């Protein structure tokens, strides 16, 4: 008797399928319209996702706005919930420095740098909507081949933020 198709050892499930789908969409966008335009499209999606996540955390906490400490905790927690391994390296009044040892996109993020715009925009949107300003700089990313990610979220538009390359976000 032959194996039934449903019993075959095929590494396919919803999570793998969706990550591969995003990888291919990002790759196709990068090839067709270029990296900058692809990053722009993904940024728009990231902003919408950031607004949604921010609203959910505010509602769950019963808060109209999150404090700097809560923003830091939310950024780590949201990535934990989607199987990232983000952690807070340091935090002060001017910036949050986060590290990450495992991308939520898994190995599907390799060579898909535009997908990092999702992290930038979600972090930037959550921080700016609660603290008025954020500038997110992606110093190291797994997508670019680094062993881990190192992300700086500047919370004040100061000299250090001005010198650090990144994307600025402003609260509404």
C-alpha positions as CSV (number, residue, x, y, z in Angstrom):
1,X,0.0,0.0,0.0
2,X,1.4,3.4,-0.9
3,X,1.7,6.4,1.4
4,X,-1.2,8.7,1.4
5,X,-0.3,12.2,0.1
6,X,-1.3,13.8,3.4
7,X,1.2,11.6,5.2
8,X,4.2,12.6,3.1
9,X,7.0,14.4,4.9
10,X,6.6,17.8,3.1
11,X,7.8,20.8,5.1
12,X,4.8,22.9,4.4
13,X,2.5,24.6,6.8
14,X,0.8,28.0,7.0
15,X,3.7,29.7,8.6
16,X,6.3,28.5,6.1
17,X,3.9,29.3,3.2
18,X,3.3,32.9,4.4
19,X,7.0,33.5,5.0
20,X,7.9,32.2,1.6
21,X,5.1,34.3,0.1
22,X,6.5,37.4,1.7
23,X,10.0,36.6,0.6
24,X,8.9,36.1,-3.0
25,X,6.8,39.3,-3.0
26,X,9.7,41.3,-1.6
27,X,12.1,39.8,-4.0
28,X,9.8,40.4,-7.0
29,X,9.3,44.0,-6.0
30,X,13.1,44.5,-5.5
31,X,13.7,43.0,-9.0
32,X,10.9,44.8,-10.8
33,X,10.9,48.3,-9.2
34,X,14.2,48.3,-7.4
35,X,15.2,48.2,-3.8
36,X,14.2,51.8,-2.9
37,X,10.7,51.5,-4.3
38,X,10.2,48.0,-2.8
39,X,11.3,49.3,0.6
40,X,8.8,52.2,0.1
41,X,5.9,49.8,-0.5
42,X,6.8,47.6,2.4
43,X,7.1,50.8,4.6
44,X,3.5,51.7,3.9
45,X,2.4,48.2,5.0
46,X,4.7,48.5,8.0
47,X,3.0,51.7,9.0
48,X,-0.4,50.2,8.9
49,X,0.8,47.2,10.9
50,X,2.4,49.5,13.4
51,X,-0.9,51.5,13.8
52,X,-2.8,48.2,14.4
53,X,-0.3,46.9,16.9
54,X,-0.1,50.2,18.7
55,X,-3.9,50.4,19.1
56,X,-4.0,46.8,20.3
57,X,-1.3,47.3,23.0
58,X,-2.9,50.6,24.1
59,X,-6.3,49.0,24.4
60,X,-4.8,46.0,26.3
61,X,-3.0,48.3,28.7
62,X,-5.9,50.7,29.0
63,X,-3.7,53.6,28.1
64,X,-4.2,56.5,25.7
65,X,-0.4,56.7,25.3
66,X,2.5,54.5,26.2
67,X,5.5,55.6,28.3
68,X,9.0,55.2,27.1
69,X,9.4,52.1,29.2
70,X,6.2,50.6,27.9
71,X,7.2,51.4,24.3
72,X,10.5,49.5,24.9
73,X,8.6,46.5,26.4
74,X,6.1,46.5,23.6
75,X,8.8,46.5,20.9
76,X,10.4,43.5,22.5
77,X,7.1,41.7,23.2
78,X,5.6,42.2,19.7
79,X,8.6,40.5,18.2
80,X,8.5,37.7,20.7
81,X,4.9,37.0,19.8
82,X,5.9,36.6,16.2
83,X,8.9,34.4,17.0
84,X,11.6,37.0,16.9
85,X,14.3,37.0,19.6
86,X,14.5,40.8,20.3
87,X,15.9,42.1,23.5
88,X,16.6,45.5,24.9
89,X,20.4,46.3,25.0
90,X,20.0,49.7,26.5
91,X,17.5,52.5,27.1
92,X,17.7,56.1,28.1
93,X,15.7,59.3,27.5
94,X,17.3,59.7,24.0
95,X,17.2,56.2,22.5
96,X,16.4,52.5,22.7
97,X,19.0,50.1,21.5
98,X,17.6,46.6,20.6
99,X,19.2,43.4,19.5
100,X,17.8,40.4,17.8
101,X,19.1,36.9,17.4
102,X,16.2,35.4,15.3
103,X,14.2,37.1,12.6
104,X,10.4,36.5,12.6
105,X,10.8,35.8,8.9
106,X,13.3,33.1,9.6
107,X,15.8,32.2,6.9
108,X,13.3,33.7,4.3
109,X,14.7,37.2,5.2
110,X,18.2,36.4,3.8
111,X,18.9,38.8,0.9
112,X,15.5,40.5,1.3
113,X,16.7,43.7,2.9
114,X,13.4,45.5,2.0
115,X,11.6,43.3,4.6
116,X,13.6,45.1,7.3
117,X,11.4,48.1,6.5
118,X,8.6,46.2,8.3
119,X,10.6,46.4,11.6
120,X,11.7,50.0,11.0
121,X,8.1,51.1,10.3
122,X,6.4,49.1,13.1
123,X,9.0,50.3,15.6
124,X,9.0,53.9,14.3
125,X,5.2,54.1,14.3
126,X,4.7,52.7,17.8
127,X,7.5,54.9,19.2
128,X,6.4,58.1,17.4
129,X,2.7,57.7,18.1
130,X,3.4,57.5,21.8
131,X,6.5,59.6,22.2
132,X,6.0,62.2,19.4
133,X,9.2,61.3,17.5
134,X,11.4,58.4,16.5
135,X,14.2,57.8,14.1
136,X,15.0,54.1,13.5
137,X,18.5,53.1,12.3
138,X,19.1,49.5,11.3
139,X,22.8,49.2,12.1
140,X,23.0,45.4,11.6
141,X,20.4,43.1,10.1
142,X,20.2,39.3,9.6
143,X,18.8,40.1,6.1
144,X,22.1,41.7,5.1
145,X,24.0,38.7,6.4
146,X,24.9,39.9,9.9
147,X,24.7,37.3,12.7
148,X,22.2,39.4,14.5
149,X,20.3,42.7,14.3
150,X,21.1,45.9,16.1
151,X,18.5,48.6,15.9
152,X,18.6,52.0,17.4
153,X,15.4,53.9,18.0
154,X,16.2,57.6,18.6
155,X,13.5,59.2,20.7
156,X,14.7,62.8,20.4
157,X,15.7,64.8,17.3
158,X,19.2,65.6,18.7
159,X,22.7,65.7,17.3
160,X,23.3,62.0,17.7
161,X,20.0,61.2,15.9
162,X,20.9,63.6,13.1
163,X,24.2,61.9,12.5
164,X,22.7,58.4,12.6
165,X,21.3,57.2,9.2
166,X,17.8,56.0,9.6
167,X,14.2,56.9,8.9
168,X,12.3,59.5,10.9
169,X,8.8,59.1,12.2
170,X,6.5,61.7,13.7
171,X,3.4,61.2,15.8
172,X,0.1,62.3,14.6
